[in-house]
Amino acid sequence: MAALPRFNFPRFFGVVDAGRLDRELSWYELADELWDQSSELNAELMDHPLCGGAVSRLGGRGETSCQYALFMLRWLDQAPEDFLTGPVVDVGDTTLPRAGAGRRLRWDLSELHADLNERRRQEGLTWAQLAAEIDCTPSRLTNLRTARFADLDLTMRVTQWLGRPAADYIRPADW
């Protein structure tokens, strides 16, 4: 069983922070820019914007959800694979889909679960055996079927185990 790469959150957050500083943005101005990427959708939904304070505290937390990270990855115009460390699987084109002002990028975790389950069955693995390979609990994997959120490190280990780019599971969504 080969070790899977990990998502290097400190490096990711460092790149976000460096981009923020290069543009001379406060954390609140960065949050506004992240939110404004989907300005038309936001106006239609009238939902709550990102909070600059919450974005700034991500560095201290050392992790984020796969959904939340998409705001920053879209802003950076980078794929999550750009921040993997360890023995990275070459999965081909990792370019994230374009979303436009009327959409947000969202992970399709149920599709990720379906592909993971299919491959698990093909390999003849139990959920416990697969979880040991991916380095998590079985419930974290089975919960992907109905989850709205999952941590980015986990989703990236799953896509690497599948040998697929994260972009295969990321869609422009308009709710």
Long-range contacts (C-beta under 8 A, 24 or more apart in sequence): 1-132, 1-133, 2-87, 3-86, 3-87, 4-86, 4-87, 4-133, 4-134, 4-135, 4-157, 4-160, 4-161, 5-84, 5-85, 5-86, 5-87, 5-88, 5-89, 5-156, 5-157, 5-160, 6-84, 6-85, 6-86, 6-153, 6-156, 6-157, 7-80, 7-83, 7-84, 7-152, 7-153, 7-156, 7-157, 8-83, 8-84, 8-85, 9-62, 9-63, 9-64, 9-83, 9-152, 9-153, 10-59, 10-62, 11-83, 11-85, 12-69, 12-72, 12-83, 13-58, 13-59, 15-76, 15-78, 15-83, 16-72, 16-75, 16-76, 17-59, 19-75, 19-76, 26-52, 27-52, 27-53, 27-55, 27-56, 28-52, 28-53, 30-55, 31-55, 33-75, 34-71, 34-72, 34-74, 34-75, 35-71, 37-71, 37-74, 37-75, 37-99, 37-101, 37-104, 38-99, 38-101, 38-102, 38-103, 38-104, 39-101, 40-100, 40-101, 40-102, 41-101, 41-102, 41-103, 41-104, 41-174, 41-175, 44-102, 45-175, 63-151, 63-152, 63-153, 64-151, 64-152, 65-149, 65-150, 65-151, 65-152, 66-107, 66-109, 66-149, 66-150, 66-151, 66-152, 66-154, 66-155, 67-106, 67-107, 67-148, 67-149, 68-149, 69-152, 70-96, 70-104, 70-105, 70-106, 70-107, 70-170, 71-104, 71-105, 73-105, 74-99, 74-105, 79-165, 79-166, 79-167, 80-152, 80-155, 80-156, 80-166, 81-156, 81-165, 81-166, 84-156, 84-160, 88-160, 89-160, 89-163, 91-159, 91-160, 91-163, 91-164, 91-165, 92-165, 93-165, 93-167, 94-165, 94-166, 94-167, 95-167, 96-166, 96-167, 96-170, 97-167, 97-170, 97-171, 97-172, 98-172, 99-172, 100-172, 102-174, 103-172, 103-173, 103-174, 104-172, 104-173, 104-174, 105-170, 105-171, 105-172, 105-173, 106-170, 106-171, 106-172, 106-173, 107-150, 107-155, 107-166, 107-169, 107-170, 108-169, 108-170, 108-171, 109-144, 109-145, 109-147, 109-148, 109-149, 109-150, 109-155, 109-169, 110-144, 110-145, 110-146, 111-169, 112-144, 112-155, 112-158, 112-159, 112-169, 113-141, 113-142, 113-144, 113-145, 113-147, 114-145, 115-162, 115-164, 115-169, 116-141, 116-144, 116-158, 116-161, 116-162, 117-145, 119-161, 119-162, 133-161, 134-158, 134-161
